[in-house]
């Protein structure tokens, strides 16, 4: 009887979301939106916020809801996508600059120009 009462009390307890989970997801999403130089910074901040929040979750998983673990997974995915997109876009920018410099020097030394 007492065990059943305790189970009812535990099921009615509202679990909270890990502090920092939404912050990690915000930084992950902003790393996707701000592709170039800021994207690297935002994804690194997102990874660090996620690891701190995950540490809190692992210390006491009974207090926090499973939804917070899903939010942390989403934050990791967004941060990874943001990091890859910012690396790719920065490489494209560097290649564009190198190509333009190469084209400018080529036309400068061209005998037909």
N, C-alpha and C positions, 0 to 999 in steps of 0.2 A: 504494500500500500504506500509506504513512504517512498519507495523507489519510483513508483508511478507519479507521485506528487512532484518529486524532484525533476523527473523528465518533463513534466508539464511546465515547470518553472523555467527550465533551460530552453525549452522550445519557444517560450514567449519573450525571451531576452532578445532585444534588437541588437544585432551586431553592427559595428561601425566600420567605416572604410578606413584603410590605413592612411595615416597622415602623410602627405607628400605624393600620393598616387595620382591625383589630378594634376598636380604640378609637373610630375614626370611626363604625363600624357600631353600636357600643354607644350612643354619643351620639345617633345618628339614631333608633334604636329607643326610647330613653328619651324623646326629644322627642315621639314619638307617644303614649307611655303617660302622660306628665305634661302633659296638654293645656294647662292654663291658663298662668299666668305663667312657670313653669319651662320649658315647652315651647319658648318663644322662645329662651331661653338655651341649652338643650340642642341645638337645631338649629343655632344659630350656632357653637357649639363643634364640632359634628359637621362643619359645612362647613369650618371652619378646619383641623381634623385631617385631613380628606380632602384638602384642597389641599396640605398639607405632605407627606402620604404620596404623593400623585400626583406631586409634584415629585421625590421620591426615585425613584419608578418610572421617570419619564421620563429621569432622569439616567443610569440604568443598567438598561435593561429586560432585559438578558441574565441578570442575577443573580436577578431576581425572577420568580415564576411568573405564569402568566396567571390563576390563581385569585385572586391578590391584586387584579388589575384588576377582576375581577367583584365582589369584596368592596367595592371602592371605588365601583363603580357602584351597588351595593345601598345603601351608606352615603349616597350622594347622594340616591337615591330616598327613603329613609326620612327623611332630614333635610328634604327638600322637603315630604313629606306631613305631617311633624310641624309644620313652620312654617305650612302652610296650615290644619291642624286647630287649632293654637293661635290663629291669627288669627281664624278663624271662631268658635271657642268664646269668645274674649275679646269679640268683637263681640256675640255673643248675651248674654253676661253684662252688658255695658254697656247693651244695649237692655232687658234685663229690669229692671235697676235704674232706668233712666229711666222705664219703664212703671209700675213700682211707685210711684215718687215722683209721677208724674202722677196715678195713681189715688188716692193718699193726699191730694193737694192738691185733687183734684176732689171727693172725698167730704167734705172739711173745709169747703169753701165751698158745699156743696149746701144749698138751702133745705128739702129734704125729709128731711134727716138729723137 
